[in-house]
Amino acid sequence: MEEKDYVRIKGVAMKNREKEKIFLEKLEALTKKTGIAVAGCGCCGSPYLLKVDINDPKAGYGYGDSDLQWMSPNDGYVSKPWDEREKRLYRNERSENVK
């Protein structure tokens, strides 16, 4: 199979892009129900659970610089404005753009 037939999530190839989308949709629904997100940077102690604000409907999982993370306009992340980060939400970005 060609490289384009796979989805990459933190270095793991998946055969079907739909599997990634379905997984993230269900993970986002669970996070919105519980207020707990799965987070991690890839070092010791990762992944871990993180309490997050679920009141903003724009919030969701997105692709950070090198990881998947919960993103919200009110999360206090100041190095990049929300309009730039919002483009990185999985539901707004195609999977093949993930490094």
LINCORSUL-V390894 format. One line per field, one symbol per residue. ss: DSSP state (a for helix, b for strand, c for the rest). psi: psi as a letter, one per 30 degrees, with the letter a starting at -180 (. if undefined). A space follows every 50 residues. Layout:
ss=???
psi=???
This chain:
ss=ccaaacbbbccbbbccaaaaaaaaaaaaaaaaaacbbbbccccccccbbb bccccccccbbbbccccbbbbccccccccccaaaaaccbcccccaaacc
psi=llefflkkjhgkkkfkeeeeeeeeeeeeeeefefgklkllffakgkllkk klkgfjffllkljaeglklkkkfgggjffklefeeeffkeffkkeffk.
